[in-house]
Amino acid sequence: MSLVEAATNVAVGYFLAILTQIVVFPWFGIDVGVSTHMTIGLVFLGVSLIRSYLLRRLFEGIAARHGA
């Protein structure tokens, strides 16, 4: 179930990012197509996955050093 949870989290986050960009970008005068929105979303998805992984490893290391 952890894999299903993680995959659902990634999918929901990706689509939420795309929708947010479509709404927010025009407020700043940024006009791009749907494919560009999807590409930008994939870049941020990758960054988010790497960030989550590194933070999880960091905190697991801290917990292991403190015997938790």
N, C-alpha and C positions, 0 to 999 in steps of 0.2 A: 504494500500500500504506500510505502514511502516514495517509490518511483512514480506511482500514479499521482500522488500529491505534488511531487516536484514538477512533473510534466504539466499538470493542470496549472500550477503556479506560473510556470514559464509561458504557457499559452495565453492565459488570462492577462498576464503582464504585458505581453507583446501586443495583443489586440487593444488593450487599454492605452498603451503608449501611442499606437497608431491613431486611435480616436482623439487622444489628447492633442497630438501634433496637428491633426486636421482642424481642430477647433482653435488652438492657441497660435499657430504660425501666422494666420492672417492678421491677428492683432498686432503683429510686429512687421507687417508688410512682407512676409515671406510667402511666396506663392510657388508651390511645387506640386508635382503630380503624385498620384497614389503610389507608383513604383518607387519614387524617391522617398516617400514617407515610409514605405515598407523596408527599404534599404537602411534608412536612418534607424528605424526600430530594431533591425537586426544587429546593427553596430552596438546600440545600447543594451540589447539583450546579451550580447557576448560579454560586454563590460560587466554587466550585472552578475552573470554566471561566474565570471572569474573573481569578482569581488566577494560574492557569497562563499565560494570555495575557499579562498584565502582566509577570510575571517573565521570560517568554521574550523580550518586547520589551526589557526592562531589560538582560538579559544580552547580547542581540544588539547593543544600543547600546554597551555596555561593550566588547564584542569589536571592534566597528567603530572605536571611538576608539583602541584599542590595536593596530590593524592586524592583528588575528587572522583 
